[in-house]
Amino acid sequence: MSERLVLSGGDIVLGEGVMHDGVVVIEGGKINGIFHISEFTSCESDRIIDCSERFICPGFIDIHNQGGGGFTVMDGSREHIFGLAKIHAAHGTSGLLLTPLIERNSYRSLLPELADTVGKDTGGASILGIHAEGPFVNPERRGSMPLPAICVPDNHVFTEILELGDGKIVEMTIAPELPGALDLILKLAREGVVASLGHSNATLTDVLRAIDHGASHVTHFFNAMSPIHHREPGLAGAALYSTELTVEVIADGFHIHPWMLGLIVQNKSVNLTCLITDAMSVMGFEDGIYESMGQKVKLESSTLESGRLSLADDPAVLAGSVL
């Protein structure tokens, strides 16, 4: 009999709830049994890991990730991509989307490099695809995104980006209010690429038109987008109400208030809410001033484990996270 891996005594997160004092039996790399500890008998050959007072749950899937541990998506090399995959695997992430900025001076060389890492054995989290954050976004809602990573919707550039991605681009963030954006959203939907609304000043009408053209997701919800107003819902209000849009949230306590997270889950349900990190290369670093995405950023400790990351010369602007 081959050795079984037994995760024993933890709180097992299941689709229907949490099983306390549970046991997960893994054999040949696959789960072949979930039991309550009172109903399980171990074998002498079992390798048992005590998971008491811990959660046992499926690996996290991070659909918005830009780096960690000193490694960055924008480098493109296997050293950096495999490095960040290992760093995030150590914190429970089993699969992720690489999320590069589409900067005009680098995307032609960067995208093929990133595409070549998709599906490869990283020794850590699996690289599931590429999430292109832009470049067709609204500069008025750019947040910490540098201006070279922004351009007006252009069909030639759009086609080139998808071709360079070699079928590995599975999501693109786009601002639907920009001239020509709706046509690109329709093309994304027809290609099977998730059109995600973000870095946008969209009105409710813009959002509804985008949904009609195939938009189905919202990038880092509530951040870098038109806010809720009682006379104009904006992108934030439209996404909070719509059942046709999934939303991603950075739940680090800085990007959105915990009460807002509760409001999101209350309205969207857990089925339409995605947790993301939007992690930067400085994830895991000590407090200080660093360079990230070509800009100076400041990492500050707090009462939260993650810490706050902002632009060094404009602390009011958050610059991703260190989740």
MARZALO-900275 format. One record per atom (N, C-alpha, C): z, x, y. Coordinates in steps of 0.02 Angstrom, whole numbers, padded with zeros to 5 digits, always signed. Layout:
N
ZXY;...
This chain:
323
+00000+00043-00060;+00000+00000+00000;+00000+00044+00062;-00044+00029+00110;-00047+00068+00172;+00014+00053+00215;+00032+00102+00257;+00089+00093+00300;+00078+00037+00350;+00128-00005+00358;+00125-00058+00408;+00165-00038+00469;+00139-00057+00527;+00176-00048+00589;+00211-00114+00604;+00277-00112+00612;+00316-00173+00622;+00351-00169+00690;+00334-00214+00735;+00367-00220+00800;+00422-00273+00792;+00484-00252+00794;+00538-00295+00771;+00588-00312+00827;+00607-00376+00830;+00663-00398+00871;+00647-00414+00943;+00584-00413+00963;+00566-00426+01032;+00552-00499+01047;+00540-00514+01110;+00519-00581+01131;+00442-00582+01131;+00413-00618+01085;+00340-00617+01075;+00309-00670+01119;+00263-00649+01162;+00228-00695+01207;+00168-00724+01169;+00170-00789+01157;+00117-00824+01121;+00083-00874+01167;+00027-00901+01146;-00008-00949+01188;+00033-01011+01203;+00075-01031+01156;+00113-01092+01165;+00184-01081+01192;+00203-01018+01203;+00270-01004+01228;+00294-00936+01205;+00359-00925+01208;+00389-00862+01189;+00434-00871+01127;+00422-00829+01077;+00464-00828+01017;+00516-00773+01025;+00579-00790+01028;+00632-00741+01035;+00648-00711+00967;+00670-00648+00967;+00688-00612+00905;+00631-00617+00854;+00571-00598+00876;+00512-00603+00833;+00493-00536+00802;+00447-00540+00756;+00422-00481+00721;+00346-00486+00718;+00311-00433+00738;+00239-00429+00732;+00222-00375+00681;+00183-00393+00632;+00164-00345+00579;+00091-00326+00589;+00077-00261+00595;+00010-00235+00606;-00009-00191+00548;-00068-00204+00520;-00092-00166+00463;-00166-00153+00471;-00187-00091+00462;-00257-00074+00469;-00283-00088+00539;-00239-00082+00589;-00260-00092+00658;-00265-00165+00679;-00244-00211+00636;-00248-00283+00652;-00181-00317+00640;-00167-00367+00680;-00107-00408+00669;-00118-00451+00607;-00073-00445+00559;-00080-00488+00500;-00020-00533+00488;+00025-00536+00537;+00081-00582+00530;+00127-00581+00589;+00151-00640+00609;+00202-00649+00661;+00257-00692+00632;+00319-00667+00634;+00375-00701+00601;+00435-00702+00647;+00482-00747+00633;+00549-00741+00663;+00586-00690+00621;+00629-00651+00653;+00662-00596+00618;+00702-00619+00558;+00726-00682+00560;+00765-00709+00504;+00721-00723+00443;+00655-00725+00452;+00609-00743+00398;+00569-00682+00373;+00587-00623+00398;+00547-00564+00381;+00588-00515+00339;+00556-00489+00287;+00586-00436+00245;+00541-00375+00249;+00569-00319+00268;+00530-00258+00275;+00520-00223+00209;+00469-00179+00207;+00457-00137+00149;+00480-00066+00165;+00494-00028+00113;+00518+00040+00122;+00468+00084+00160;+00404+00068+00152;+00352+00109+00184;+00336+00088+00256;+00367+00034+00281;+00354+00010+00348;+00376+00060+00401;+00336+00067+00454;+00358+00105+00513;+00381+00053+00564;+00446+00051+00575;+00476-00002+00615;+00493+00024+00684;+00471-00013+00735;+00489+00002+00805;+00534-00053+00830;+00594-00034+00852;+00642-00083+00878;+00622-00105+00948;+00606-00169+00954;+00583-00196+01019;+00634-00243+01049;+00697-00236+01029;+00750-00279+01056;+00753-00275+01132;+00762-00332+01164;+00766-00338+01236;+00701-00316+01271;+00646-00321+01234;+00580-00307+01262;+00532-00363+01247;+00480-00369+01286;+00426-00416+01272;+00374-00383+01228;+00347-00421+01182;+00289-00401+01143;+00233-00448+01163;+00181-00422+01195;+00130-00466+01221;+00061-00434+01214;+00008-00474+01220;-00059-00445+01219;-00068-00395+01276;-00112-00346+01266;-00125-00297+01318;-00154-00330+01380;-00139-00303+01438;-00165-00329+01501;-00240-00314+01507;-00278-00360+01535;-00348-00349+01553;-00351-00348+01629;-00366-00290+01658;-00366-00281+01730;-00438-00282+01756;-00456-00335+01792;-00525-00343+01814;-00538-00313+01884;-00488-00279+01911;-00496-00248+01977;-00454-00185+01979;-00486-00128+01965;-00449-00065+01957;-00491-00008+01986;-00460+00031+02031;-00497+00084+02064;-00469+00154+02050;-00415+00158+02011;-00390+00224+01994;-00317+00225+01976;-00289+00285+01969;-00219+00294+01953;-00205+00364+01928;-00145+00389+01941;-00124+00454+01916;-00166+00512+01942;-00195+00504+02002;-00237+00556+02030;-00310+00550+02012;-00327+00502+01971;-00396+00491+01950;-00426+00432+01989;-00490+00436+02006;-00522+00384+02046;-00589+00363+02018;-00603+00299+02021;-00668+00273+02001;-00724+00304+02041;-00711+00321+02103;-00764+00346+02147;-00787+00416+02130;-00750+00451+02087;-00773+00516+02063;-00830+00507+02013;-00821+00459+01967;-00874+00443+01919;-00875+00485+01856;-00842+00542+01856;-00845+00586+01798;-00802+00558+01741;-00819+00580+01680;-00779+00557+01622;-00707+00580+01628;-00697+00638+01657;-00628+00662+01666;-00587+00611+01705;-00615+00586+01759;-00578+00538+01800;-00574+00469+01767;-00629+00445+01738;-00628+00378+01709;-00583+00375+01647;-00589+00425+01604;-00546+00426+01545;-00474+00439+01565;-00464+00479+01618;-00396+00492+01642;-00361+00430+01666;-00396+00390+01707;-00364+00329+01732;-00355+00278+01676;-00400+00279+01627;-00393+00234+01570;-00330+00249+01530;-00315+00312+01522;-00254+00332+01486;-00191+00315+01526;-00194+00328+01592;-00136+00313+01635;-00118+00239+01631;-00168+00196+01637;-00154+00124+01637;-00136+00098+01568;-00161+00130+01515;-00142+00110+01448;-00067+00121+01437;-00040+00174+01468;+00031+00188+01461;+00075+00133+01491;+00045+00092+01534;+00082+00037+01566;+00061-00032+01538;+00026-00032+01481;+00012-00095+01447;-00057-00123+01456;-00101-00089+01493;-00169-00113+01503;-00213-00090+01444;-00245-00138+01411;-00287-00121+01354;-00361-00122+01370;-00380-00153+01426;-00450-00155+01447;-00455-00165+01522;-00506-00137+01554;-00512-00144+01626;-00584-00141+01649;-00595-00166+01709;-00659-00159+01744;-00652-00104+01796;-00699-00058+01796;-00702-00008+01849;-00726-00042+01913;-00691-00031+01969;-00707-00068+02030;-00725-00019+02087;-00786+00004+02089;-00806+00051+02141;-00826+00015+02205;-00818+00049+02261;-00851+00028+02323;-00924+00051+02318;-00969+00009+02342;-01041+00026+02338;-01061+00059+02404;-01041+00122+02413;-01056+00158+02474;-01128+00182+02475;-01160+00175+02532;-01233+00187+02536;-01252+00259+02518;-01206+00307+02528;-01223+00377+02515;-01208+00399+02444;-01178+00356+02404;-01156+00380+02338;-01173+00334+02280;-01190+00270+02292;-01195+00224+02236;-01253+00241+02189;-01305+00273+02213;-01362+00288+02169;-01344+00339+02115;-01298+00384+02131;-01275+00432+02080;-01214+00406+02043;-01172+00367+02077;-01109+00344+02048;-01118+00291+01993;-01159+00240+02006;-01164+00184+01960;-01188+00204+01890;-01240+00247+01883;-01259+00268+01816;-01204+00305+01779;-01165+00345+01815;-01109+00381+01784;-01057+00332+01758;-01040+00282+01799;-00990+00232+01778;-01016+00192+01719;-01080+00172+01722;-01109+00132+01669;-01107+00169+01602;-01113+00235+01605;-01113+00275+01544;-01045+00278+01510;-00991+00261+01545;-00924+00262+01515;-00905+00195+01484;-00942+00142+01498;-00925+00076+01472;-00933+00076+01396;-00881+00055+01362;-00883+00050+01289;-00868+00115+01253;-00858+00170+01289;-00843+00234+01257;-00769+00237+01238;-00753+00280+01190;-00684+00290+01170;-00650+00333+01223;-00605+00303+01262;-00573+00339+01317;-00507+00372+01295;-00482+00353+01237;-00415+00375+01218;-00361+00335+01252;-00382+00283+01288;-00335+00239+01324;-00364+00169+01327;-00359+00139+01386;-00386+00072+01395;-00462+00072+01388;-00488+00018+01360;-00561+00011+01353;-00593-00003+01421;-00650+00028+01434;-00689+00012+01494;-00736-00045+01476;-00723-00104+01505;-00758-00165+01485;-00819-00179+01528;-00826-00145+01585;-00882-00158+01629;-00866-00134+01700;-00910-00153+01746;-00904-00133+01816;-00898-00194+01860;-00850-00192+01906;-00843-00243+01958;-00864-00210+02024;-00923-00227+02048;-00947-00199+02112;-00914-00237+02169;-00869-00202+02206;-00836-00234+02263;-00879-00225+02325;-00925-00271+02335;-00974-00265+02388;-01041-00241+02361;-01087-00221+02405;-01076-00205+02476;-01089-00263+02524;-01106-00322+02497;-01126-00378+02540;-01065-00419+02560;-01023-00388+02603;-00962-00420+02625;-00960-00422+02701;-00914-00461+02727;-00909-00470+02800;-00866-00415+02831;-00894-00375+02876;-00854-00321+02907;-00793-00346+02944;-00793-00409+02965;-00735-00437+02999;-00676-00446+02952;-00690-00446+02887;-00637-00454+02837;-00638-00395+02788;-00652-00336+02814;-00659-00278+02770;-00593-00250+02746;-00537-00268+02780;-00473-00240+02760;-00475-00164+02765;-00460-00129+02710;-00463-00056+02710;-00530-00029+02686;-00578-00073+02675;-00644-00051+02651;-00680-00013+02706;-00704+00048+02692;-00739+00087+02744;-00807+00056+02760;-00829+00065+02821;-00892+00035+02843;-00953+00059+02803;-00956+00121+02778;-01014+00142+02738;-01021+00103+02672;-00970+00064+02654;-00973+00024+02593;-00993-00048+02607;-01020-00061+02667;-01038-00129+02687;-01109-00130+02712;-01148-00180+02691;-01214-00191+02720;-01232-00265+02714;-01282-00285+02753;-01304-00354+02751;-01339-00368+02685;-01338-00430+02661;-01373-00446+02599;-01446-00426+02602;-01466-00387+02551;-01534-00360+02549;-01557-00363+02476;-01611-00398+02463;-01633-00408+02395;-01652-00342+02361;-01682-00295+02398;-01702-00231+02368;-01640-00192+02346;-01590-00188+02391;-01528-00152+02375;-01493-00186+02316;-01491-00252+02318;-01460-00291+02265;-01492-00276+02197;-01558-00278+02195;-01594-00265+02132;-01581-00194+02108;-01581-00147+02155;-01569-00077+02137;-01499-00068+02108;-01449-00101+02137;-01380-00096+02112;-01376-00120+02040;-01406-00177+02026;-01403-00204+01958;-01440-00159+01909;-01496-00132+01930;-01534-00087+01886;-01496-00022+01873;-01465+00006+01923;-01426+00067+01914;-01365+00055+01870;-01340-00007+01872;-01283-00024+01830;-01301-00034+01757;-01365-00038+01742;-01390-00040+01672;-01357-00096+01631;-01349-00154+01662;-01321-00211+01626;-01245-00208+01619;-01213-00157+01648;-01140-00150+01641;-01102-00181+01700;-01137-00201+01752;-01104-00236+01808;-01093-00308+01787;-01030-00327+01781;-01013-00395+01757;-00984-00438+01812;-00971-00408+01870;-00943-00446+01926;-00962-00413+01991;-00975-00453+02043;-00989-00427+02109;-00953-00469+02161;-00918-00436+02207;-00886-00471+02263;-00936-00479+02320;-00940-00539+02347;-00990-00554+02398;-00963-00606+02447;-00981-00601+02510;-00961-00649+02561;-01015-00702+02568;-01002-00764+02551;-01055-00815+02547;-01083-00837+02613;-01047-00824+02668;-01070-00848+02734;-01124-00804+02764;-01136-00745+02736;-01186-00699+02763;-01257-00724+02749;-01303-00714+02796;-01372-00736+02785;-01402-00704+02722;-01429-00744+02678;-01459-00719+02617;-01411-00713+02558;-01346-00723+02570;-01296-00714+02517;-01303-00766+02462;-01319-00827+02480;-01323-00881+02430;-01378-00867+02379;-01434-00839+02401;-01488-00822+02355;-01465-00769+02305;-01425-00721+02329;-01400-00668+02285;-01348-00695+02236;-01307-00742+02259;-01258-00774+02214;-01294-00811+02158;-01348-00845+02175;-01387-00881+02125;-01417-00831+02074;-01441-00775+02098;-01469-00724+02053;-01416-00694+02008;-01356-00683+02036;-01301-00657+01996;-01285-00705+01939;-01280-00769+01956;-01263-00819+01905;-01316-00821+01850;-01380-00816+01869;-01434-00818+01820;-01433-00756+01775;-01407-00700+01802;-01403-00638+01764;-01339-00635+01721;-01297-00685+01728;-01234-00685+01691;-01181-00641+01722;-01189-00624+01785;-01140-00584+01821;-01095-00630+01862;-01030-00619+01859;-00983-00661+01896;-00991-00648+01971;-01007-00700+02008;-01009-00695+02081;-00940-00713+02108;-00906-00663+02136;-00838-00672+02160;-00838-00672+02236;-00806-00722+02266;-00805-00728+02339;-00747-00688+02366;-00761-00646+02416;-00708-00605+02444;-00731-00565+02504;-00683-00534+02539;-00697-00498+02602;-00742-00543+02644;-00716-00602+02658;-00759-00656+02683;-00725-00698+02737;-00766-00723+02783;-00743-00770+02834;-00769-00840+02820;-00781-00856+02758;-00814-00919+02739;-00775-00980+02761;-00813-01031+02780;-00784-01098+02792;-00785-01136+02726;-00755-01194+02726;-00756-01237+02667;-00828-01252+02646;-00871-01267+02695;-00941-01282+02680;-00975-01222+02647;-00962-01162+02672;-00990-01102+02642;-00968-01095+02569;-00905-01108+02556;-00878-01101+02488;-00910-01152+02441;-00915-01214+02464;-00945-01266+02422;-01018-01250+02406;-01054-01224+02454;-01123-01204+02441;-01127-01147+02391;-01080-01100+02398;-01078-01044+02351;-01064-01067+02280;-01018-01115+02273;-01004-01143+02207;-01066-01176+02178;-01102-01212+02220;-01164-01245+02198;-01216-01193+02175;-01212-01133+02202;-01260-01081+02184;-01235-01037+02126;-01174-01050+02102;-01150-01015+02043;-01088-00972+02051;-01058-00969+02111;-00997-00931+02120;-00941-00961+02078;-00899-00918+02048;-00848-00944+02003;-00781-00909+02009;-00773-00862+02055;-00712-00821+02057;-00697-00801+02128;-00635-00779+02141;-00614-00757+02208;-00577-00690+02202;-00598-00642+02242;-00570-00574+02241;-00505-00571+02281;-00455-00535+02253;-00387-00528+02281;-00370-00586+02329;-00356-00642+02298;-00344-00705+02332;-00294-00698+02390;-00312-00730+02446;-00274-00732+02508;-00282-00669+02550;-00306-00614+02520;-00313-00552+02557;-00386-00542+02576;-00397-00520+02639;-00465-00506+02665;-00509-00568+02661;-00483-00625+02683;-00523-00687+02683;-00498-00735+02736;-00541-00783+02753;-00522-00835+02801;-00463-00874+02775;-00409-00881+02815;-00348-00912+02791;-00351-00989+02795;-00299-01020+02770;-00293-01093+02772;-00275-01114+02843;-00311-01163+02869;-00294-01197+02931;-00299-01272+02917;-00256-01311+02949;-00255-01382+02933;-00319-01419+02953;-00361-01388+02996;-00425-01420+03012;-00484-01385+02979;-00473-01326+02951;-00526-01289+02916;-00494-01250+02859;-00503-01272+02797;-00470-01240+02740;-00487-01167+02730;-00547-01146+02753;-00568-01078+02742;-00575-01062+02668;-00588-00998+02653;-00596-00978+02583;-00530-00986+02545;-00474-00969+02578;-00409-00973+02544;-00393-01046+02525;-00402-01092+02571;-00387-01162+02556;-00434-01192+02506;-00499-01175+02513;-00548-01201+02466;-00534-01178+02395;-00517-01114+02387;-00503-01087+02320;-00438-01115+02292;-00390-01127+02334;-00326-01155+02311;-00336-01225+02283;-00382-01263+02312;-00394-01332+02291;-00445-01339+02235;-00495-01296+02235;-00551-01304+02188;-00531-01287+02116;-00554-01328+02070;-00544-01314+01999;-00604-01276+01970;-00652-01259+02012;-00712-01223+01989;-00709-01149+02002;-00654-01126+02033;-00646-01056+02050;-00583-01028+02018;-00591-00974+01980;-00532-00935+01960;-00515-00888+02017;-00452-00866+02019;-00430-00822+02073;-00393-00763+02043;-00398-00705+02076;-00360-00646+02056;-00308-00630+02109;-00248-00610+02087;-00194-00597+02135;-00162-00530+02121;-00143-00496+02175;-00106-00433+02171;-00032-00450+02179;+00003-00456+02124;+00072-00481+02126;+00121-00423+02132;+00116-00385+02187;+00160-00328+02198;+00215-00343+02249;+00217-00405+02275;+00267-00423+02324;+00248-00407+02395;+00193-00371+02404;+00169-00353+02471;+00106-00393+02490;+00059-00397+02444;-00005-00430+02459;+00003-00506+02468;+00046-00536+02428;+00063-00606+02438;+00138-00615+02427;+00168-00661+02463;+00239-00675+02456;+00250-00709+02388;+00306-00696+02355;+00320-00728+02291;+00314-00804+02293;+00332-00835+02349;+00324-00908+02353;+00251-00928+02353;+00208-00886+02383;+00137-00901+02381;+00110-00894+02310;+00136-00845+02273;+00116-00839+02203;+00135-00903+02165;+00195-00929+02179;+00215-00992+02148;+00169-01049+02167;+00149-01051+02231;+00103-01103+02254;+00035-01098+02219;+00012-01036+02209;-00052-01026+02175;-00049-01052+02104;+00002-01031+02067;+00008-01052+01997;+00018-01128+01992;+00056-01155+02039;+00069-01227+02040;+00004-01267+02049;-00041-01240+02091;-00104-01275+02105;-00160-01256+02058;-00165-01192+02042;-00221-01168+02001;-00207-01170+01927;-00143-01170+01908;-00120-01163+01839;-00129-01091+01816;-00094-01072+01764;-00101-01003+01739;-00171-00991+01711;-00206-01044+01690;-00272-01035+01661;-00324-01012+01711;-00314-01026+01776;-00362-01008+01827;-00337-00951+01871;-00282-00920+01852;-00251-00866+01891;-00252-00801+01852;-00279-00748+01883;-00285-00683+01850;-00241-00632+01887;-00199-00597+01851;-00161-00542+01881;-00205-00479+01881;-00206-00444+01937;-00242-00381+01942;-00197-00328+01974;-00218-00265+01969;-00181-00212+02004;-00213-00193+02070;-00281-00190+02074;-00315-00159+02130;-00285-00089+02142;-00269-00055+02086;-00234+00009+02089;-00279+00064+02116;-00249+00108+02155;-00284+00165+02184;-00263+00229+02148;-00297+00283+02164;-00285+00347+02130;-00214+00371+02137;-00178+00350+02190;-00111+00375+02203;-00058+00337+02164;-00078+00290+02121;-00031+00256+02078;+00007+00308+02036;+00075+00307+02040;+00116+00355+02004;+00138+00414+02046;+00116+00418+02109;+00134+00473+02153;+00200+00459+02188;+00230+00513+02215;+00289+00507+02258;+00267+00482+02327;+00316+00461+02368;+00302+00441+02436;+00267+00497+02474;+00222+00478+02519;+00189+00528+02560;+00123+00504+02587;+00086+00550+02620;+00020+00536+02648;-00031+00567+02601;-00081+00528+02582;-00133+00551+02535;-00201+00528+02560;-00253+00553+02526;-00321+00529+02539;-00341+00483+02481;-00368+00426+02499;-00390+00378+02449;-00453+00343+02475;-00506+00343+02436;-00569+00313+02457;-00593+00341+02523;-00581+00407+02534;-00604+00439+02595;-00563+00425+02657;-00503+00393+02648;-00461+00376+02704;-00390+00400+02692;-00353+00413+02745;-00283+00432+02740;-00241+00369+02727;-00199+00373+02675;-00157+00316+02658;-00084+00339+02654;-00039+00292+02664;+00032+00307+02662;+00065+00266+02607;+00102+00301+02563;+00138+00269+02509;+00212+00271+02526;+00244+00212+02527;+00315+00206+02544;+00352+00170+02488;+00412+00195+02473;+00454+00162+02424;+00484+00099+02453;+00507+00056+02407;+00540-00006+02428;+00588-00025+02373;+00616-00083+02380;+00661-00108+02328;+00621-00128+02266;+00556-00135+02274;+00513-00151+02217;+00492-00087+02183;+00476-00091+02120;+00459-00032+02081;+00393-00002+02104;+00347-00044+02129;+00279-00021+02141;+00271+00021+02204;+00304+00003+02259;+00294+00037+02322;+00237+00006+02361;+00234+00022+02426;+00185-00008+02471;+00134+00044+02493;+00069+00027+02488;+00016+00073+02506;-00023+00043+02564;-00030+00082+02618;-00065+00057+02678;-00105+00114+02709;-00148+00095+02757;-00184+00147+02795;-00133+00186+02837;-00139+00252+02837;-00091+00293+02872;-00091+00280+02947;-00150+00267+02976;-00153+00257+03048;-00150+00184+03068;-00142+00139+03019;-00135+00068+03034;-00094+00036+02978;-00028+00045+02980;+00016+00023+02925;+00013-00051+02910;-00013-00091+02956;-00017-00163+02943;-00072-00179+02892;-00119-00133+02881;-00174-00143+02834;-00157-00114+02767;-00150-00156+02716;-00136-00133+02649;-00200-00100+02621;-00190-00049+02578;-00247-00011+02552;-00244-00009+02476;-00248-00068+02446;-00241-00072+02373;-00169-00069+02354;-00156-00055+02290;-00087-00053+02266;-00075+00007+02222;-00012+00015+02201;+00006+00066+02152;+00037+00033+02090;+00015-00029+02076;+00038-00064+02016;+00013-00028+01953;
